Amino acid sequence: MNSPFILLNYKTYAQGTGKGAVEIAKACKAVSEESGIKIAVAPQLPDIYRVASEVELPVFSQHLDGIGAGSFTGHVFGKCIKEAGAVGTLINHSERRLTLAEIEASLKAAKEFGLRSVICTNNVPTTAAAAALGPDYVAIEPPELIGSGIPVSKADPEVVSGSVEAVAKINPDVKVLCGAGISKGEDLRAALDLGSVGVLLASGIVKARDPKAALEELVSLI
Ligand SMILES: O=C[C@H](O)COP(=O)(O)O
């Protein structure tokens, strides 16, 4: 089996801001090396350069706009996050929703700048639609379970297995992540058993008293 992929989104949690962004990335690197499991982090945009410069770990952006160089004040430009050290980006996170046209434009920008793409979705039909666009990953996250501590892989296994099935029919090159409420080893194990290749998670690790110990527990059943 290929290594599962764990993508840790820092959101705007205070613990994952500034210096904390680097400390959590160091914990991720240590656990990735100990376990052999691929771990990447998505800090806030102004922390991308800092984290990527100080820790040898894949860094993702939390968002990317489908714009190019020019008159786009306040937008997130693919070239800029790439040069800051990002290797990929979330697109359409539940807390940063986009229109379908914007999702397609963001994905195009990600491809243009060689950034890996993770399109977030909220149910099986939107996962199917996202897969049709051809990102590297889709990440299925029922919004009601985000930050709840109730793992999607246990509370709503059908949305994960249904997404895996839908994506396999539409574009088998697209890999499926799942997220929302994932924090324990058994949640990750269940997510993989449902056919996803990994998880997108946040609060269970970023807000943990000891993020390294929480990560070690997360990968303990792999
Ligand atoms: O990007 C991460 C997801 O929104 C899941 O967040 P959570 O692990 O805090 O439920």
The ligand as an SDF file (V2000), in Angstrom:
LIG
                    3D

 10  9  0  0  0  0  0  0  0  0999 V2000
   -9.4390   21.5070    6.6630 O   0  0  0  0  0  0  0  0  0  0  0  0
   -9.7770   20.7900    7.5870 C   0  0  0  0  0  0  0  0  0  0  0  0
  -11.1390   20.4600    7.8480 C   0  0  0  0  0  0  0  0  0  0  0  0
  -12.0190   21.5400    7.7170 O   0  0  0  0  0  0  0  0  0  0  0  0
  -11.3950   19.6060    9.0710 C   0  0  0  0  0  0  0  0  0  0  0  0
  -11.3120   20.3450   10.2450 O   0  0  0  0  0  0  0  0  0  0  0  0
  -11.3800   19.5550   11.6470 P   0  0  0  0  0  0  0  0  0  0  0  0
  -10.2790   18.5000   11.5780 O   0  0  0  0  0  0  0  0  0  0  0  0
  -11.0890   20.5910   12.6630 O   0  0  0  0  0  0  0  0  0  0  0  0
  -12.7220   18.9480   11.7520 O   0  0  0  0  0  0  0  0  0  0  0  0
  1  2  2  0
  2  3  1  0
  3  4  1  0
  3  5  1  0
  5  6  1  0
  6  7  1  0
  7  8  2  0
  7  9  1  0
  7 10  1  0
M  END
$$$$
